[in-house]
Amino acid sequence: MRDLKYLIAYLLPLSALLALSWRGPWAWSTVVLSFGILPLLELWAPQSTKNIAPELEASRTKRRFFDVLLYLNFPLLFLIVFGYLYTVQNLPLQGSEWLGLTLSTGIVVGAIGINVAHELGHRHRAFEQGLSKWMLLTALYQHFFIEHNRGHHKNVATDLDPASARLGEPVFTFWLRSISGSWRSAWRLERERLQHTGKHFWSLHNEMLRFQLWQAGWLLAIYFILGVKALAGALLIALIGVLLLETINYIEHYGLRRQVLPSGRAEPVSPAHSWNSNHELGRIFLYELTRHSDHHYKATRQYQILRHLDESPQLPFGYPTSLLLALVPPLWFKLMNKRTVSASA
C-alpha cells in the first residue's frame, strides 16, 4: 500500500486537464499546484532518509507497477499537449487564460515530457527508450537523450559539462550556456559514435539528424493540421519545458566540482557531486529525481530504489521551492554559496 503514494504524481497532469476543461481562473491550476501549493506543503511535510532494504531491491526493480506508472504518462502527455494546441487555435481565450494554459502545459512538458523521458532513457529496453524519445519530442529536446546519457553522466561536476552550474553563476546565464553547450555536445558525441562504427555522418545513421527531422515534422504537422496559433503554442510550451529542465539542472549540481587527479582526469563521480533532497512530496511528484546523488552514483538504479546517501549534500528546501529561489540570484547565492563551499571542503 505504501507504494500507492506515487499515484499522487498524477495530480500534476490531472491539474492540466482541469485547466484545459474549465479554463478561466482554473487555467492556472498546474502553476498554482507546482509553485504555490507544493512549496507551501513542503515547508512542513516530512523528509525521509529511509531506504529500501538491500535484499528487497531486486524484487522491487522487477515490479511492473512502477513501470506502468511511468508508461501512463505517455498518453497523458500527448492528450494534454494536443488538448492545449487545439484550444489555443480554435477557442476564444482571454489573455490570462492563454497565459495560464501555456504555463500549465509547459510545466507538464518539463515535469512529465522531459523528467519521465529521463527515467525511461536510462533503461535498456528499446520500447522504453522509444517512449523517452517520443516524449522529448514535445519539448523539441530529443538531443537530451544523447547528451544526458553519454555526456552529462560522464562529465558531471566538471567544466566539461555544460549542465553543471558554476559557483556564483546566475541561472539566466546558465540557461544560455547549458542549452547551447548541450546541443553542441550531442552533435560531437554522435559524430564520435559514427566514426567509431564506421558510419557516415550525413546519413540516417546519425541520430541527431533523425531528431531534427522528427522535430521539424512535428512542427510542420501542427502548423498544417491546426494552424499558426497552435504552432506558436507548441514552441512556447517547449521553451517552458526546457527552461524548467535547465533550472532543475542548475540546482542539482550548483557549484559542486570533482577534483582533478595527478593524472589530469577528474576523480570518479560520487554522491558528493549532486545536491540531494529528501522532501517527500517533491520525490513523489518527480519520481524520485530529487534523490539525485544516488542517480549519478549509479545511473542504472531505477527510481523506486534510489537511496539517501549520508555523504550527499542536502538542499535546504525541496525542488519546487529551490526552483523559485534560483530565479532570484541574490537570494539563491545567499542561501547556497556558503553551503556549497562547505560541501566541497
TORTI-682401 format. One record per residue (C-alpha): x, y, z; chain; residue number from 1. Coordinates in steps of 0.1 Angstrom, whole numbers, plus 5000, padded with zeros to 4 digits. Layout:
BEGIN
{x X, y Y, z Z, mol A, seq NUM}
...
END
This chain:
BEGIN
{x 5000, y 5000, z 5000, mol A, seq 1}
{x 5029, y 5023, z 5007, mol A, seq 2}
{x 5038, y 5024, z 4971, mol A, seq 3}
{x 5005, y 5038, z 4961, mol A, seq 4}
{x 5019, y 5072, z 4972, mol A, seq 5}
{x 5033, y 5075, z 4936, mol A, seq 6}
{x 4997, y 5079, z 4924, mol A, seq 7}
{x 4998, y 5114, z 4939, mol A, seq 8}
{x 5021, y 5123, z 4910, mol A, seq 9}
{x 4991, y 5121, z 4886, mol A, seq 10}
{x 4977, y 5153, z 4903, mol A, seq 11}
{x 5001, y 5172, z 4880, mol A, seq 12}
{x 4986, y 5160, z 4847, mol A, seq 13}
{x 4951, y 5160, z 4861, mol A, seq 14}
{x 4956, y 5196, z 4871, mol A, seq 15}
{x 4965, y 5204, z 4835, mol A, seq 16}
{x 4934, y 5185, z 4822, mol A, seq 17}
{x 4913, y 5205, z 4846, mol A, seq 18}
{x 4929, y 5238, z 4834, mol A, seq 19}
{x 4920, y 5229, z 4798, mol A, seq 20}
{x 4885, y 5218, z 4806, mol A, seq 21}
{x 4874, y 5246, z 4829, mol A, seq 22}
{x 4897, y 5274, z 4818, mol A, seq 23}
{x 4890, y 5309, z 4834, mol A, seq 24}
{x 4910, y 5311, z 4867, mol A, seq 25}
{x 4914, y 5273, z 4866, mol A, seq 26}
{x 4937, y 5277, z 4836, mol A, seq 27}
{x 4964, y 5284, z 4862, mol A, seq 28}
{x 4958, y 5251, z 4881, mol A, seq 29}
{x 4991, y 5235, z 4873, mol A, seq 30}
{x 5011, y 5266, z 4880, mol A, seq 31}
{x 4994, y 5271, z 4914, mol A, seq 32}
{x 4999, y 5234, z 4923, mol A, seq 33}
{x 5036, y 5233, z 4912, mol A, seq 34}
{x 5048, y 5266, z 4926, mol A, seq 35}
{x 5022, y 5276, z 4952, mol A, seq 36}
{x 5007, y 5246, z 4969, mol A, seq 37}
{x 5037, y 5222, z 4967, mol A, seq 38}
{x 5063, y 5247, z 4981, mol A, seq 39}
{x 5040, y 5256, z 5010, mol A, seq 40}
{x 5033, y 5220, z 5018, mol A, seq 41}
{x 5069, y 5211, z 5017, mol A, seq 42}
{x 5077, y 5236, z 5044, mol A, seq 43}
{x 5060, y 5213, z 5069, mol A, seq 44}
{x 5057, y 5179, z 5051, mol A, seq 45}
{x 5082, y 5153, z 5064, mol A, seq 46}
{x 5115, y 5144, z 5049, mol A, seq 47}
{x 5127, y 5108, z 5049, mol A, seq 48}
{x 5161, y 5093, z 5048, mol A, seq 49}
{x 5147, y 5058, z 5049, mol A, seq 50}
{x 5160, y 5034, z 5022, mol A, seq 51}
{x 5146, y 5002, z 5007, mol A, seq 52}
{x 5163, y 4972, z 5023, mol A, seq 53}
{x 5191, y 4959, z 5000, mol A, seq 54}
{x 5176, y 4924, z 4999, mol A, seq 55}
{x 5143, y 4939, z 4985, mol A, seq 56}
{x 5159, y 4959, z 4957, mol A, seq 57}
{x 5159, y 4932, z 4931, mol A, seq 58}
{x 5123, y 4922, z 4935, mol A, seq 59}
{x 5112, y 4958, z 4937, mol A, seq 60}
{x 5130, y 4966, z 4905, mol A, seq 61}
{x 5110, y 4938, z 4887, mol A, seq 62}
{x 5076, y 4950, z 4898, mol A, seq 63}
{x 5056, y 4961, z 4868, mol A, seq 64}
{x 5036, y 4985, z 4889, mol A, seq 65}
{x 5064, y 5010, z 4889, mol A, seq 66}
{x 5069, y 5007, z 4851, mol A, seq 67}
{x 5032, y 5012, z 4843, mol A, seq 68}
{x 5032, y 5044, z 4864, mol A, seq 69}
{x 5058, y 5058, z 4840, mol A, seq 70}
{x 5042, y 5044, z 4808, mol A, seq 71}
{x 5008, y 5060, z 4816, mol A, seq 72}
{x 5024, y 5094, z 4814, mol A, seq 73}
{x 5029, y 5090, z 4777, mol A, seq 74}
{x 4992, y 5091, z 4767, mol A, seq 75}
{x 4985, y 5118, z 4793, mol A, seq 76}
{x 5013, y 5140, z 4780, mol A, seq 77}
{x 5001, y 5139, z 4744, mol A, seq 78}
{x 4965, y 5142, z 4754, mol A, seq 79}
{x 4973, y 5174, z 4773, mol A, seq 80}
{x 4996, y 5188, z 4746, mol A, seq 81}
{x 4970, y 5181, z 4718, mol A, seq 82}
{x 4943, y 5195, z 4740, mol A, seq 83}
{x 4963, y 5227, z 4745, mol A, seq 84}
{x 4971, y 5231, z 4709, mol A, seq 85}
{x 4935, y 5226, z 4698, mol A, seq 86}
{x 4923, y 5250, z 4725, mol A, seq 87}
{x 4947, y 5279, z 4717, mol A, seq 88}
{x 4940, y 5275, z 4680, mol A, seq 89}
{x 4902, y 5272, z 4680, mol A, seq 90}
{x 4887, y 5286, z 4712, mol A, seq 91}
{x 4884, y 5323, z 4722, mol A, seq 92}
{x 4906, y 5329, z 4752, mol A, seq 93}
{x 4913, y 5358, z 4774, mol A, seq 94}
{x 4949, y 5368, z 4778, mol A, seq 95}
{x 4951, y 5355, z 4813, mol A, seq 96}
{x 4936, y 5322, z 4802, mol A, seq 97}
{x 4960, y 5318, z 4773, mol A, seq 98}
{x 4990, y 5325, z 4796, mol A, seq 99}
{x 4978, y 5302, z 4823, mol A, seq 100}
{x 4972, y 5273, z 4799, mol A, seq 101}
{x 5005, y 5279, z 4782, mol A, seq 102}
{x 5024, y 5279, z 4815, mol A, seq 103}
{x 5005, y 5249, z 4828, mol A, seq 104}
{x 5011, y 5228, z 4797, mol A, seq 105}
{x 5047, y 5239, z 4796, mol A, seq 106}
{x 5052, y 5226, z 4832, mol A, seq 107}
{x 5037, y 5193, z 4821, mol A, seq 108}
{x 5061, y 5191, z 4792, mol A, seq 109}
{x 5090, y 5197, z 4816, mol A, seq 110}
{x 5079, y 5176, z 4845, mol A, seq 111}
{x 5064, y 5147, z 4825, mol A, seq 112}
{x 5077, y 5151, z 4789, mol A, seq 113}
{x 5113, y 5155, z 4800, mol A, seq 114}
{x 5115, y 5141, z 4835, mol A, seq 115}
{x 5097, y 5108, z 4828, mol A, seq 116}
{x 5116, y 5106, z 4795, mol A, seq 117}
{x 5148, y 5110, z 4815, mol A, seq 118}
{x 5140, y 5080, z 4837, mol A, seq 119}
{x 5129, y 5059, z 4807, mol A, seq 120}
{x 5160, y 5070, z 4787, mol A, seq 121}
{x 5182, y 5052, z 4812, mol A, seq 122}
{x 5165, y 5019, z 4806, mol A, seq 123}
{x 5179, y 4993, z 4782, mol A, seq 124}
{x 5148, y 4981, z 4765, mol A, seq 125}
{x 5141, y 4996, z 4731, mol A, seq 126}
{x 5104, y 5001, z 4739, mol A, seq 127}
{x 5112, y 5023, z 4769, mol A, seq 128}
{x 5139, y 5042, z 4750, mol A, seq 129}
{x 5114, y 5048, z 4722, mol A, seq 130}
{x 5089, y 5062, z 4747, mol A, seq 131}
{x 5116, y 5085, z 4760, mol A, seq 132}
{x 5124, y 5099, z 4726, mol A, seq 133}
{x 5088, y 5105, z 4717, mol A, seq 134}
{x 5081, y 5123, z 4750, mol A, seq 135}
{x 5111, y 5145, z 4744, mol A, seq 136}
{x 5096, y 5155, z 4711, mol A, seq 137}
{x 5071, y 5177, z 4728, mol A, seq 138}
{x 5100, y 5198, z 4742, mol A, seq 139}
{x 5119, y 5198, z 4709, mol A, seq 140}
{x 5148, y 5185, z 4731, mol A, seq 141}
{x 5154, y 5150, z 4717, mol A, seq 142}
{x 5192, y 5155, z 4718, mol A, seq 143}
{x 5189, y 5153, z 4756, mol A, seq 144}
{x 5187, y 5115, z 4751, mol A, seq 145}
{x 5223, y 5116, z 4737, mol A, seq 146}
{x 5239, y 5143, z 4757, mol A, seq 147}
{x 5224, y 5134, z 4791, mol A, seq 148}
{x 5233, y 5097, z 4789, mol A, seq 149}
{x 5267, y 5099, z 4772, mol A, seq 150}
{x 5278, y 5134, z 4781, mol A, seq 151}
{x 5264, y 5147, z 4813, mol A, seq 152}
{x 5268, y 5115, z 4833, mol A, seq 153}
{x 5304, y 5112, z 4822, mol A, seq 154}
{x 5314, y 5149, z 4827, mol A, seq 155}
{x 5291, y 5159, z 4856, mol A, seq 156}
{x 5306, y 5183, z 4881, mol A, seq 157}
{x 5334, y 5193, z 4858, mol A, seq 158}
{x 5339, y 5223, z 4835, mol A, seq 159}
{x 5334, y 5200, z 4805, mol A, seq 160}
{x 5297, y 5196, z 4814, mol A, seq 161}
{x 5275, y 5224, z 4803, mol A, seq 162}
{x 5247, y 5212, z 4826, mol A, seq 163}
{x 5268, y 5216, z 4858, mol A, seq 164}
{x 5263, y 5252, z 4872, mol A, seq 165}
{x 5293, y 5271, z 4885, mol A, seq 166}
{x 5295, y 5287, z 4918, mol A, seq 167}
{x 5282, y 5323, z 4916, mol A, seq 168}
{x 5267, y 5317, z 4881, mol A, seq 169}
{x 5232, y 5332, z 4877, mol A, seq 170}
{x 5206, y 5308, z 4865, mol A, seq 171}
{x 5198, y 5330, z 4835, mol A, seq 172}
{x 5233, y 5329, z 4820, mol A, seq 173}
{x 5234, y 5292, z 4829, mol A, seq 174}
{x 5203, y 5286, z 4807, mol A, seq 175}
{x 5222, y 5300, z 4777, mol A, seq 176}
{x 5254, y 5281, z 4784, mol A, seq 177}
{x 5237, y 5248, z 4792, mol A, seq 178}
{x 5212, y 5248, z 4762, mol A, seq 179}
{x 5238, y 5258, z 4736, mol A, seq 180}
{x 5266, y 5236, z 4751, mol A, seq 181}
{x 5244, y 5205, z 4754, mol A, seq 182}
{x 5233, y 5209, z 4718, mol A, seq 183}
{x 5269, y 5211, z 4706, mol A, seq 184}
{x 5279, y 5182, z 4728, mol A, seq 185}
{x 5252, y 5160, z 4714, mol A, seq 186}
{x 5264, y 5166, z 4678, mol A, seq 187}
{x 5300, y 5159, z 4689, mol A, seq 188}
{x 5291, y 5127, z 4707, mol A, seq 189}
{x 5271, y 5114, z 4678, mol A, seq 190}
{x 5300, y 5122, z 4654, mol A, seq 191}
{x 5323, y 5102, z 4676, mol A, seq 192}
{x 5300, y 5073, z 4677, mol A, seq 193}
{x 5296, y 5072, z 4640, mol A, seq 194}
{x 5333, y 5075, z 4634, mol A, seq 195}
{x 5338, y 5046, z 4658, mol A, seq 196}
{x 5313, y 5024, z 4640, mol A, seq 197}
{x 5324, y 5034, z 4605, mol A, seq 198}
{x 5291, y 5051, z 4596, mol A, seq 199}
{x 5288, y 5083, z 4575, mol A, seq 200}
{x 5279, y 5115, z 4594, mol A, seq 201}
{x 5255, y 5127, z 4568, mol A, seq 202}
{x 5232, y 5097, z 4569, mol A, seq 203}
{x 5202, y 5085, z 4587, mol A, seq 204}
{x 5225, y 5065, z 4609, mol A, seq 205}
{x 5231, y 5099, z 4626, mol A, seq 206}
{x 5205, y 5101, z 4654, mol A, seq 207}
{x 5209, y 5138, z 4657, mol A, seq 208}
{x 5199, y 5143, z 4621, mol A, seq 209}
{x 5169, y 5120, z 4626, mol A, seq 210}
{x 5159, y 5140, z 4657, mol A, seq 211}
{x 5160, y 5173, z 4636, mol A, seq 212}
{x 5137, y 5157, z 4610, mol A, seq 213}
{x 5113, y 5144, z 4636, mol A, seq 214}
{x 5111, y 5178, z 4653, mol A, seq 215}
{x 5107, y 5197, z 4621, mol A, seq 216}
{x 5080, y 5172, z 4611, mol A, seq 217}
{x 5062, y 5177, z 4644, mol A, seq 218}
{x 5061, y 5214, z 4640, mol A, seq 219}
{x 5050, y 5213, z 4603, mol A, seq 220}
{x 5022, y 5188, z 4612, mol A, seq 221}
{x 5010, y 5211, z 4639, mol A, seq 222}
{x 5010, y 5241, z 4615, mol A, seq 223}
{x 4993, y 5224, z 4586, mol A, seq 224}
{x 4967, y 5204, z 4607, mol A, seq 225}
{x 4959, y 5231, z 4633, mol A, seq 226}
{x 4974, y 5265, z 4623, mol A, seq 227}
{x 4998, y 5292, z 4633, mol A, seq 228}
{x 4984, y 5298, z 4668, mol A, seq 229}
{x 4990, y 5262, z 4676, mol A, seq 230}
{x 5025, y 5263, z 4661, mol A, seq 231}
{x 5033, y 5293, z 4683, mol A, seq 232}
{x 5019, y 5275, z 4713, mol A, seq 233}
{x 5040, y 5244, z 4706, mol A, seq 234}
{x 5071, y 5265, z 4705, mol A, seq 235}
{x 5062, y 5282, z 4738, mol A, seq 236}
{x 5054, y 5251, z 4758, mol A, seq 237}
{x 5086, y 5235, z 4745, mol A, seq 238}
{x 5106, y 5265, z 4757, mol A, seq 239}
{x 5089, y 5265, z 4791, mol A, seq 240}
{x 5096, y 5228, z 4795, mol A, seq 241}
{x 5133, y 5232, z 4786, mol A, seq 242}
{x 5137, y 5261, z 4810, mol A, seq 243}
{x 5122, y 5241, z 4837, mol A, seq 244}
{x 5146, y 5212, z 4829, mol A, seq 245}
{x 5176, y 5235, z 4829, mol A, seq 246}
{x 5166, y 5252, z 4861, mol A, seq 247}
{x 5165, y 5217, z 4877, mol A, seq 248}
{x 5199, y 5210, z 4862, mol A, seq 249}
{x 5211, y 5243, z 4878, mol A, seq 250}
{x 5201, y 5234, z 4913, mol A, seq 251}
{x 5212, y 5197, z 4910, mol A, seq 252}
{x 5249, y 5204, z 4907, mol A, seq 253}
{x 5253, y 5240, z 4916, mol A, seq 254}
{x 5289, y 5248, z 4925, mol A, seq 255}
{x 5300, y 5212, z 4930, mol A, seq 256}
{x 5332, y 5201, z 4913, mol A, seq 257}
{x 5351, y 5169, z 4911, mol A, seq 258}
{x 5388, y 5172, z 4920, mol A, seq 259}
{x 5414, y 5168, z 4892, mol A, seq 260}
{x 5437, y 5139, z 4899, mol A, seq 261}
{x 5475, y 5140, z 4892, mol A, seq 262}
{x 5468, y 5121, z 4860, mol A, seq 263}
{x 5448, y 5150, z 4848, mol A, seq 264}
{x 5415, y 5132, z 4849, mol A, seq 265}
{x 5386, y 5141, z 4872, mol A, seq 266}
{x 5381, y 5119, z 4903, mol A, seq 267}
{x 5353, y 5093, z 4900, mol A, seq 268}
{x 5317, y 5106, z 4904, mol A, seq 269}
{x 5305, y 5102, z 4940, mol A, seq 270}
{x 5273, y 5111, z 4959, mol A, seq 271}
{x 5291, y 5143, z 4969, mol A, seq 272}
{x 5288, y 5157, z 4934, mol A, seq 273}
{x 5250, y 5162, z 4933, mol A, seq 274}
{x 5226, y 5181, z 4956, mol A, seq 275}
{x 5200, y 5158, z 4971, mol A, seq 276}
{x 5166, y 5164, z 4985, mol A, seq 277}
{x 5146, y 5140, z 5007, mol A, seq 278}
{x 5114, y 5161, z 5008, mol A, seq 279}
{x 5087, y 5136, z 5003, mol A, seq 280}
{x 5063, y 5155, z 4980, mol A, seq 281}
{x 5090, y 5166, z 4956, mol A, seq 282}
{x 5103, y 5130, z 4955, mol A, seq 283}
{x 5068, y 5117, z 4946, mol A, seq 284}
{x 5059, y 5143, z 4920, mol A, seq 285}
{x 5092, y 5139, z 4902, mol A, seq 286}
{x 5096, y 5101, z 4905, mol A, seq 287}
{x 5125, y 5103, z 4929, mol A, seq 288}
{x 5145, y 5126, z 4907, mol A, seq 289}
{x 5154, y 5146, z 4939, mol A, seq 290}
{x 5174, y 5117, z 4952, mol A, seq 291}
{x 5199, y 5128, z 4925, mol A, seq 292}
{x 5231, y 5119, z 4943, mol A, seq 293}
{x 5224, y 5081, z 4941, mol A, seq 294}
{x 5211, y 5085, z 4905, mol A, seq 295}
{x 5246, y 5098, z 4895, mol A, seq 296}
{x 5264, y 5074, z 4917, mol A, seq 297}
{x 5247, y 5045, z 4898, mol A, seq 298}
{x 5226, y 5057, z 4868, mol A, seq 299}
{x 5211, y 5023, z 4862, mol A, seq 300}
{x 5192, y 5023, z 4895, mol A, seq 301}
{x 5155, y 5027, z 4889, mol A, seq 302}
{x 5136, y 5054, z 4906, mol A, seq 303}
{x 5118, y 5031, z 4931, mol A, seq 304}
{x 5151, y 5020, z 4947, mol A, seq 305}
{x 5171, y 5053, z 4948, mol A, seq 306}
{x 5187, y 5058, z 4982, mol A, seq 307}
{x 5196, y 5085, z 5006, mol A, seq 308}
{x 5233, y 5086, z 5010, mol A, seq 309}
{x 5248, y 5103, z 5040, mol A, seq 310}
{x 5277, y 5118, z 5021, mol A, seq 311}
{x 5254, y 5136, z 4996, mol A, seq 312}
{x 5250, y 5174, z 5002, mol A, seq 313}
{x 5214, y 5183, z 5010, mol A, seq 314}
{x 5193, y 5211, z 4996, mol A, seq 315}
{x 5177, y 5232, z 5024, mol A, seq 316}
{x 5144, y 5231, z 5005, mol A, seq 317}
{x 5126, y 5208, z 4981, mol A, seq 318}
{x 5128, y 5212, z 4944, mol A, seq 319}
{x 5097, y 5234, z 4939, mol A, seq 320}
{x 5110, y 5260, z 4964, mol A, seq 321}
{x 5146, y 5257, z 4952, mol A, seq 322}
{x 5135, y 5264, z 4916, mol A, seq 323}
{x 5117, y 5296, z 4927, mol A, seq 324}
{x 5147, y 5307, z 4948, mol A, seq 325}
{x 5171, y 5301, z 4919, mol A, seq 326}
{x 5151, y 5326, z 4898, mol A, seq 327}
{x 5162, y 5353, z 4923, mol A, seq 328}
{x 5201, y 5350, z 4921, mol A, seq 329}
{x 5209, y 5372, z 4952, mol A, seq 330}
{x 5186, y 5351, z 4974, mol A, seq 331}
{x 5200, y 5319, z 4959, mol A, seq 332}
{x 5236, y 5329, z 4963, mol A, seq 333}
{x 5230, y 5339, z 4999, mol A, seq 334}
{x 5213, y 5306, z 5006, mol A, seq 335}
{x 5237, y 5283, z 4988, mol A, seq 336}
{x 5272, y 5297, z 4983, mol A, seq 337}
{x 5284, y 5291, z 5019, mol A, seq 338}
{x 5267, y 5258, z 5019, mol A, seq 339}
{x 5284, y 5249, z 4986, mol A, seq 340}
{x 5318, y 5258, z 4999, mol A, seq 341}
{x 5313, y 5237, z 5030, mol A, seq 342}
{x 5301, y 5208, z 5009, mol A, seq 343}
{x 5331, y 5210, z 4987, mol A, seq 344}
{x 5356, y 5212, z 5015, mol A, seq 345}
END
